[in-house]
Amino acid sequence: MDCSKIGSLIYKLRKEKNMTQKQVADAMNISDKTISKWERGLGCPDISLLPKLAEILEISVDGILSGEINLNESVGGNMNKLKFYVCPQCNNLMTATGEATISCCGKVIEALSAKKAEDEHLLDIEPVEDELFVTTKHEMKKEHYISFIAYVRGDRALIVKQYPEWDMQFRFHKQGRGRLYFYCTNDGLYYQTI
């Protein structure tokens, strides 16, 4: 750990929040001299204090320990760069259009890699008036089902949650070319171009 880098970061983030050393210290039930010591690089926060400090400064514990904030390039809201993250413990779904560090259930989660759908994972897509009706023959049991479907194109994404033991079907207004992404709980993320 580089105490100088960590101290500089704590100072910068504290100033951005318009907080005094005393205000940060009071929120953490420590002395303001301790905050001063950290900011001057004369020591680093104890591991037991990092979660509270991270909460106050609105940064991750990893961010504090690295001593720097790495800003992403602006992607201008391009939904074609949408990444999907699914927690292996609770099946929580998260998305990001840029680089992100996503965690759930105490673990960092990697972005899913989409495979082109083939055979048993192909969705059935039928035009119905000005909409598309999507269904599948994929089993929908608790131990093996499609948990979400997302229609993604350059400026928008529509995500539909699916549940085990329900028929997998939904309708949406097609608004040009795009991709349907869907997540099989056993086999991962797939896509189909429409």
C-alpha positions, 0 to 999 in steps of 0.5 A: 500500500502506498500511504502517500497515494491513499492519503492524497486520494482521501484528501481529494475526495474529502474536499470534493464532498466539502467536508472537514477532517473533523466531519469525516472523523466524527462520522467514523468515531475517530480523531481528526488527527488520524484523518490528518495523518492519513492525508499527509501519507504518514499512515494508512487507514486500518482495515476495519475502518475502510468500509466506513471510510469508503461509504463516507467518500463514496468510493469502493474499498479497492479504490481507496487501497489503489489510491487512485480513481480510474475514470472511464471514457464517455461512451455516449450512451451507446447501448450496443456496448451494454454488458451483462453481469449475473451473480452466480449466488442470487441471480441478480442482474446488473448492466453497464455500458462502459468498464465497471467493477460490479460486485454482488454477494461479496464477490466481484462479477465478470461481464458475461460473454455472449455466444451466438444462439444455435439449436436448442437455444434459438428463440422463436420470433414471430411478427404480430402486427407492429410487434414481435412475439418471442417464445421458446421451447427451452425448458423453464424449470427451477434448475434450468431456465432463461432468466432474462431477455434483452432487446438491444439497439444503439439507443435503447435496451428493453430487459424482460425478467423471466421466471422458472415454471412460467412460459417464456414469452413476451411481445415488444415493438420492433424498432429497427435492427438489434439483438436479442440477448438471453441468459440460460442459467445453465449455459450462459448468455446468448444472442440472436440478431433481429 
